[in-house]
Amino acid sequence: MEQNQRGKTALITGASNGFGMEFAKLFARDGYNLVLVARSTERLRQLGYQLQDEHGLEHVCIITADLSRPEAPQEVYDEVMRSGIQVDVLVNNAGAGVHGEFSETDLEHELRIMQLNMNTPVHLTKLFLKDMIRRDEGKILNLCSVVSFMPSPLMTIYAATKAFMLSFSEGLTNELKHTNITVTALCPGASNTMFFKRAGAAHTRAANGSLSEPEDVALDGYQALMSGKTRIVSGLKNKVQVGSTNLMPDMVTAENMHHLMEEEEEYRPGE
């Protein structure tokens, strides 16, 4: 793991909670300055200024942005450029999902999720990667998922976006193999964050099973990023799950995931 990276800067999307907040703590611990991006200004300020005081960071830049808006990536990039900040590490962490049958879920909501989970990280990567290539130095971390490897009924759009992000990450890794720029795909499983609640999936079997802690997932991703690894599946249980997908037909995997994403039998709407 890299240490004492004074003068370098990491930009983290979705930094106000969950994995993003834990990434911010890890980067700050090693001396990185921070650009924190999320919708919650007050939470970002509290986190950023706390980390700045604790670790003596030179600067923490807070950018309030709704990254489900198509214009947001360019706005974030422009604000970073106006501030004279060089981004050495880009962490595309922000993401969301929605639970339910695709035929019944809201299309506009799903299009915003697709923007947030795919278009925004691609757009941010395009912008910041050009600067990294000019310097021939940089690191990019993309938040993928164990469902990047498998269909996930009742979370169909989310799983499809994460499959895209894994393919994007690994293709980009190959394109950059002759540079000093690395791309790492972090693939966690079900975790103890706000994701399931916000996706309307808090009463599913997956949300009430064995959950990974966000600090453990973030540490796995951080160490893989600093080591230049292409992909990291966080947690032994999740490694086994991903490995088993190579041994089972896709339809069997889909049926297993459907079971996990169903609401627990004792749950009744309105409770």
One Martini backbone bead per residue (centre of mass of N, CA, C, O) as a GRO file, in nm:
protein
  271
    1MET     BB    1   0.097   0.035   0.020
    2GLU     BB    2   0.060   0.356   0.004
    3GLN     BB    3   0.245   0.639   0.133
    4ASN     BB    4   0.266   0.964   0.168
    5GLN     BB    5   0.072   1.147  -0.059
    6ARG     BB    6   0.174   1.429  -0.085
    7GLY     BB    7  -0.009   1.632  -0.327
    8LYS     BB    8  -0.220   1.437  -0.382
    9THR     BB    9  -0.535   1.346  -0.560
   10ALA     BB   10  -0.873   1.246  -0.476
   11LEU     BB   11  -1.163   1.143  -0.648
   12ILE     BB   12  -1.497   1.107  -0.498
   13THR     BB   13  -1.785   0.944  -0.544
   14GLY     BB   14  -2.015   0.907  -0.314
   15ALA     BB   15  -1.880   1.038  -0.021
   16SER     BB   16  -2.113   1.054   0.221
   17ASN     BB   17  -2.113   0.728   0.213
   18GLY     BB   18  -2.005   0.433   0.264
   19PHE     BB   19  -1.760   0.364   0.056
   20GLY     BB   20  -1.681   0.660   0.005
   21MET     BB   21  -1.611   0.733   0.297
   22GLU     BB   22  -1.391   0.511   0.330
   23PHE     BB   23  -1.207   0.611   0.109
   24ALA     BB   24  -1.150   0.888   0.227
   25LYS     BB   25  -1.003   0.782   0.479
   26LEU     BB   26  -0.773   0.632   0.334
   27PHE     BB   27  -0.653   0.867   0.173
   28ALA     BB   28  -0.606   1.059   0.413
   29ARG     BB   29  -0.412   0.876   0.573
   30ASP     BB   30  -0.201   0.897   0.309
   31GLY     BB   31  -0.225   1.226   0.220
   32TYR     BB   32  -0.459   1.287   0.050
   33ASN     BB   33  -0.627   1.481  -0.127
   34LEU     BB   34  -0.970   1.611  -0.175
   35VAL     BB   35  -1.256   1.515  -0.384
   36LEU     BB   36  -1.595   1.563  -0.301
   37VAL     BB   37  -1.887   1.381  -0.430
   38ALA     BB   38  -2.229   1.497  -0.390
   39ARG     BB   39  -2.547   1.597  -0.270
   40SER     BB   40  -2.437   1.635   0.032
   41THR     BB   41  -2.298   1.903   0.164
   42GLU     BB   42  -2.286   1.868   0.474
   43ARG     BB   43  -2.158   1.584   0.482
   44LEU     BB   44  -1.905   1.660   0.325
   45ARG     BB   45  -1.798   1.875   0.515
   46GLN     BB   46  -1.769   1.709   0.768
   47LEU     BB   47  -1.576   1.502   0.650
   48GLY     BB   48  -1.357   1.682   0.520
   49TYR     BB   49  -1.277   1.853   0.775
   50GLN     BB   50  -1.206   1.618   0.955
   51LEU     BB   51  -0.977   1.501   0.773
   52GLN     BB   52  -0.807   1.754   0.756
   53ASP     BB   53  -0.746   1.774   1.061
   54GLU     BB   54  -0.637   1.482   1.119
   55HIS     BB   55  -0.416   1.490   0.844
   56GLY     BB   56  -0.319   1.762   0.719
   57LEU     BB   57  -0.448   1.871   0.471
   58GLU     BB   58  -0.429   2.097   0.219
   59HIS     BB   59  -0.702   1.989   0.066
   60VAL     BB   60  -1.070   2.028   0.036
   61CYS     BB   61  -1.311   1.946  -0.208
   62ILE     BB   62  -1.648   2.055  -0.255
   63ILE     BB   63  -1.904   1.880  -0.453
   64THR     BB   64  -2.220   1.952  -0.563
   65ALA     BB   65  -2.394   1.663  -0.712
   66ASP     BB   66  -2.605   1.526  -0.966
   67LEU     BB   67  -2.504   1.231  -1.133
   68SER     BB   68  -2.789   1.185  -1.300
   69ARG     BB   69  -2.686   1.415  -1.468
   70PRO     BB   70  -2.548   1.471  -1.774
   71GLU     BB   71  -2.391   1.749  -1.688
   72ALA     BB   72  -2.216   1.684  -1.431
   73PRO     BB   73  -1.931   1.591  -1.519
   74GLN     BB   74  -1.846   1.860  -1.652
   75GLU     BB   75  -1.891   2.033  -1.399
   76VAL     BB   76  -1.684   1.894  -1.224
   77TYR     BB   77  -1.438   1.934  -1.403
   78ASP     BB   78  -1.451   2.243  -1.419
   79GLU     BB   79  -1.416   2.292  -1.113
   80VAL     BB   80  -1.140   2.161  -1.089
   81MET     BB   81  -0.996   2.345  -1.292
   82ARG     BB   82  -1.058   2.618  -1.148
   83SER     BB   83  -0.895   2.507  -0.882
   84GLY     BB   84  -0.618   2.369  -0.975
   85ILE     BB   85  -0.661   2.052  -0.992
   86GLN     BB   86  -0.498   1.741  -0.961
   87VAL     BB   87  -0.599   1.422  -1.064
   88ASP     BB   88  -0.472   1.101  -0.963
   89VAL     BB   89  -0.753   0.985  -0.848
   90LEU     BB   90  -1.033   0.787  -0.959
   91VAL     BB   91  -1.358   0.738  -0.795
   92ASN     BB   92  -1.624   0.533  -0.911
   93ASN     BB   93  -1.891   0.501  -0.677
   94ALA     BB   94  -2.148   0.592  -0.767
   95GLY     BB   95  -2.482   0.447  -0.697
   96ALA     BB   96  -2.778   0.252  -0.812
   97GLY     BB   97  -3.108   0.106  -0.744
   98VAL     BB   98  -3.390  -0.119  -0.831
   99HIS     BB   99  -3.674  -0.284  -0.713
  100GLY     BB  100  -3.817  -0.518  -0.940
  101GLU     BB  101  -4.013  -0.547  -1.195
  102PHE     BB  102  -3.953  -0.425  -1.501
  103SER     BB  103  -4.263  -0.391  -1.591
  104GLU     BB  104  -4.310  -0.194  -1.310
  105THR     BB  105  -4.102   0.000  -1.328
  106ASP     BB  106  -3.953   0.309  -1.358
  107LEU     BB  107  -3.809   0.445  -1.628
  108GLU     BB  108  -3.687   0.717  -1.538
  109HIS     BB  109  -3.533   0.598  -1.301
  110GLU     BB  110  -3.360   0.399  -1.470
  111LEU     BB  111  -3.221   0.613  -1.647
  112ARG     BB  112  -3.076   0.747  -1.406
  113ILE     BB  113  -2.918   0.498  -1.322
  114MET     BB  114  -2.765   0.464  -1.588
  115GLN     BB  115  -2.625   0.731  -1.570
  116LEU     BB  116  -2.484   0.691  -1.293
  117ASN     BB  117  -2.347   0.394  -1.348
  118MET     BB  118  -2.226   0.472  -1.650
  119ASN     BB  119  -2.206   0.757  -1.788
  120THR     BB  120  -2.058   0.910  -1.567
  121PRO     BB  121  -1.794   0.737  -1.540
  122VAL     BB  122  -1.721   0.762  -1.837
  123HIS     BB  123  -1.703   1.071  -1.849
  124LEU     BB  124  -1.495   1.112  -1.624
  125THR     BB  125  -1.279   0.933  -1.749
  126LYS     BB  126  -1.240   1.086  -2.010
  127LEU     BB  127  -1.146   1.352  -1.881
  128PHE     BB  128  -0.915   1.250  -1.676
  129LEU     BB  129  -0.749   1.063  -1.863
  130LYS     BB  130  -0.622   1.272  -2.047
  131ASP     BB  131  -0.447   1.390  -1.821
  132MET     BB  132  -0.299   1.128  -1.744
  133ILE     BB  133  -0.167   1.078  -2.020
  134ARG     BB  134   0.007   1.336  -2.025
  135ARG     BB  135   0.158   1.223  -1.751
  136ASP     BB  136   0.173   0.913  -1.716
  137GLU     BB  137  -0.050   0.914  -1.465
  138GLY     BB  138  -0.266   0.691  -1.276
  139LYS     BB  139  -0.591   0.622  -1.113
  140ILE     BB  140  -0.869   0.377  -1.134
  141LEU     BB  141  -1.192   0.330  -0.973
  142ASN     BB  142  -1.447   0.079  -1.011
  143LEU     BB  143  -1.774   0.017  -0.919
  144CYS     BB  144  -1.891  -0.287  -0.891
  145SER     BB  145  -1.986  -0.645  -0.885
  146VAL     BB  146  -2.102  -0.960  -0.856
  147VAL     BB  147  -2.332  -0.889  -1.078
  148SER     BB  148  -2.131  -0.864  -1.320
  149PHE     BB  149  -2.143  -1.205  -1.352
  150MET     BB  150  -2.472  -1.183  -1.324
  151PRO     BB  151  -2.786  -1.228  -1.313
  152SER     BB  152  -3.056  -1.001  -1.153
  153PRO     BB  153  -3.338  -1.043  -1.060
  154LEU     BB  154  -3.508  -0.745  -0.950
  155MET     BB  155  -3.205  -0.610  -1.059
  156THR     BB  156  -3.150  -0.573  -1.368
  157ILE     BB  157  -3.026  -0.293  -1.420
  158TYR     BB  158  -2.800  -0.297  -1.219
  159ALA     BB  159  -2.649  -0.549  -1.326
  160ALA     BB  160  -2.603  -0.437  -1.612
  161THR     BB  161  -2.428  -0.193  -1.528
  162LYS     BB  162  -2.202  -0.370  -1.390
  163ALA     BB  163  -2.122  -0.526  -1.640
  164PHE     BB  164  -2.029  -0.284  -1.797
  165MET     BB  165  -1.808  -0.182  -1.595
  166LEU     BB  166  -1.628  -0.430  -1.616
  167SER     BB  167  -1.577  -0.421  -1.920
  168PHE     BB  168  -1.466  -0.134  -1.927
  169SER     BB  169  -1.225  -0.177  -1.735
  170GLU     BB  170  -1.081  -0.414  -1.890
  171GLY     BB  171  -1.049  -0.271  -2.160
  172LEU     BB  172  -0.886  -0.029  -2.051
  173THR     BB  173  -0.648  -0.183  -1.940
  174ASN     BB  174  -0.543  -0.274  -2.217
  175GLU     BB  175  -0.504   0.011  -2.345
  176LEU     BB  176  -0.299   0.088  -2.080
  177LYS     BB  177  -0.046  -0.118  -2.065
  178HIS     BB  178   0.179   0.116  -2.174
  179THR     BB  179   0.130   0.255  -1.903
  180ASN     BB  180   0.093   0.437  -1.574
  181ILE     BB  181  -0.208   0.332  -1.588
  182THR     BB  182  -0.478   0.228  -1.376
  183VAL     BB  183  -0.746  -0.025  -1.355
  184THR     BB  184  -1.007  -0.089  -1.109
  185ALA     BB  185  -1.225  -0.356  -1.011
  186LEU     BB  186  -1.484  -0.350  -0.775
  187CYS     BB  187  -1.640  -0.658  -0.620
  188PRO     BB  188  -1.902  -0.664  -0.434
  189GLY     BB  189  -2.136  -0.749  -0.220
  190ALA     BB  190  -2.341  -0.756   0.012
  191SER     BB  191  -2.395  -0.456   0.209
  192ASN     BB  192  -2.367  -0.223   0.490
  193THR     BB  193  -2.574  -0.011   0.349
  194MET     BB  194  -2.808   0.206   0.175
  195PHE     BB  195  -2.885   0.052  -0.083
  196PHE     BB  196  -3.140  -0.122  -0.022
  197LYS     BB  197  -3.321   0.102   0.081
  198ARG     BB  198  -3.305   0.286  -0.178
  199ALA     BB  199  -3.407   0.032  -0.368
  200GLY     BB  200  -3.641  -0.129  -0.212
  201ALA     BB  201  -3.462  -0.399  -0.059
  202ALA     BB  202  -3.472  -0.444   0.266
  203HIS     BB  203  -3.668  -0.731   0.251
  204THR     BB  204  -3.460  -0.910   0.146
  205ARG     BB  205  -3.253  -1.173   0.164
  206ALA     BB  206  -2.990  -1.023   0.096
  207ALA     BB  207  -3.027  -0.788   0.316
  208ASN     BB  208  -3.061  -1.036   0.556
  209GLY     BB  209  -2.786  -1.139   0.544
  210SER     BB  210  -2.462  -1.160   0.475
  211LEU     BB  211  -2.267  -0.872   0.542
  212SER     BB  212  -2.062  -0.640   0.440
  213GLU     BB  213  -1.829  -0.412   0.531
  214PRO     BB  214  -1.733  -0.111   0.405
  215GLU     BB  215  -1.439  -0.104   0.519
  216ASP     BB  216  -1.352  -0.375   0.390
  217VAL     BB  217  -1.409  -0.311   0.096
  218ALA     BB  218  -1.237  -0.055   0.071
  219LEU     BB  219  -0.968  -0.188   0.143
  220ASP     BB  220  -0.958  -0.384  -0.089
  221GLY     BB  221  -0.971  -0.165  -0.311
  222TYR     BB  222  -0.726   0.002  -0.226
  223GLN     BB  223  -0.510  -0.217  -0.244
  224ALA     BB  224  -0.561  -0.287  -0.541
  225LEU     BB  225  -0.508  -0.008  -0.656
  226MET     BB  226  -0.210   0.024  -0.543
  227SER     BB  227  -0.128  -0.255  -0.702
  228GLY     BB  228  -0.271  -0.264  -0.997
  229LYS     BB  229  -0.528  -0.411  -1.014
  230THR     BB  230  -0.796  -0.512  -1.212
  231ARG     BB  231  -0.930  -0.717  -0.989
  232ILE     BB  232  -1.179  -0.730  -0.707
  233VAL     BB  233  -1.309  -0.963  -0.486
  234SER     BB  234  -1.491  -0.914  -0.199
  235GLY     BB  235  -1.462  -1.180  -0.030
  236LEU     BB  236  -1.496  -1.513   0.003
  237LYS     BB  237  -1.796  -1.557  -0.057
  238ASN     BB  238  -1.783  -1.398  -0.330
  239LYS     BB  239  -1.572  -1.568  -0.470
  240VAL     BB  240  -1.742  -1.826  -0.470
  241GLN     BB  241  -1.984  -1.714  -0.624
  242VAL     BB  242  -1.832  -1.637  -0.881
  243GLY     BB  243  -1.706  -1.918  -0.938
  244SER     BB  244  -1.986  -2.072  -0.969
  245THR     BB  245  -2.080  -1.937  -1.241
  246ASN     BB  246  -1.884  -2.125  -1.419
  247LEU     BB  247  -2.061  -2.403  -1.338
  248MET     BB  248  -2.332  -2.262  -1.417
  249PRO     BB  249  -2.602  -2.194  -1.554
  250ASP     BB  250  -2.753  -1.898  -1.603
  251MET     BB  251  -3.045  -1.987  -1.512
  252VAL     BB  252  -2.958  -2.081  -1.234
  253THR     BB  253  -2.838  -1.819  -1.135
  254ALA     BB  254  -3.095  -1.651  -1.173
  255GLU     BB  255  -3.269  -1.813  -0.973
  256ASN     BB  256  -3.095  -1.760  -0.725
  257MET     BB  257  -3.119  -1.449  -0.737
  258HIS     BB  258  -3.423  -1.432  -0.718
  259HIS     BB  259  -3.441  -1.547  -0.434
  260LEU     BB  260  -3.265  -1.323  -0.294
  261MET     BB  261  -3.466  -1.080  -0.413
  262GLU     BB  262  -3.677  -1.165  -0.239
  263GLU     BB  263  -3.907  -1.141  -0.017
  264GLU     BB  264  -3.967  -1.212   0.281
  265GLU     BB  265  -4.230  -1.390   0.400
  266GLU     BB  266  -4.283  -1.211   0.670
  267TYR     BB  267  -4.325  -0.985   0.486
  268ARG     BB  268  -4.524  -0.679   0.490
  269PRO     BB  269  -4.663  -0.437   0.354
  270GLY     BB  270  -4.623  -0.159   0.588
  271GLU     BB  271  -4.416  -0.262   0.821
   0.00000   0.00000   0.00000
